[in-house]
């Protein structure tokens, strides 16, 4: 019987560790997806501001960020430089990401 208790404890500890690692991995993937949404939104806004693509810059950014499942929180334009902030719900928390795009100085 003592061996059964030890094995049960080891299996339970391994299950808890695996569950925690899976949650951390999922959060990392979601964070990268949110960063990609911010990058793509900023690029779309900068392209629209420069006239490379048609449309209103912040509307284009919101549209592109929405394809990633993100919501645009802020859009700032300074000439041709666009700064975008997006957010998404990750379980019980809300995560944010920001990106800036435009021509080089």
ZIWO-V59887 format. One record per backbone hydrogen bond with DSSP energy under -0.5 kcal/mol. CO is the residue of the C=O (numbers start at 1). NH is the residue of the N-H. If there is no record, write none. Layout:
BEGIN
co:CO nh:NH
co:CO nh:NH
END
This chain:
BEGIN
co:1 nh:5
co:2 nh:6
co:3 nh:7
co:4 nh:8
co:5 nh:9
co:6 nh:10
co:7 nh:11
co:8 nh:12
co:9 nh:13
co:10 nh:14
co:11 nh:15
co:12 nh:16
co:13 nh:17
co:14 nh:18
co:15 nh:19
co:16 nh:20
co:17 nh:21
co:18 nh:22
co:19 nh:23
co:20 nh:24
co:21 nh:25
co:22 nh:26
co:23 nh:27
co:24 nh:28
co:25 nh:29
co:26 nh:30
co:27 nh:31
co:28 nh:32
co:29 nh:33
co:30 nh:34
co:31 nh:35
co:32 nh:36
co:33 nh:37
co:34 nh:38
co:35 nh:39
co:36 nh:40
co:37 nh:41
co:38 nh:42
co:39 nh:43
co:40 nh:44
co:41 nh:45
co:42 nh:46
co:43 nh:47
co:44 nh:48
co:45 nh:49
co:46 nh:50
co:47 nh:51
co:47 nh:52
co:47 nh:53
co:56 nh:60
co:57 nh:61
co:58 nh:62
co:59 nh:63
co:60 nh:64
co:61 nh:65
co:62 nh:66
co:63 nh:67
co:64 nh:67
co:64 nh:68
co:65 nh:68
co:65 nh:70
co:66 nh:69
co:71 nh:87
co:74 nh:85
co:76 nh:83
co:78 nh:80
co:78 nh:81
co:80 nh:82
co:81 nh:78
co:82 nh:101
co:83 nh:76
co:84 nh:99
co:85 nh:73
co:85 nh:74
co:86 nh:97
co:87 nh:71
co:88 nh:95
co:89 nh:91
co:90 nh:93
co:93 nh:90
co:95 nh:88
co:97 nh:86
co:99 nh:84
co:101 nh:82
END
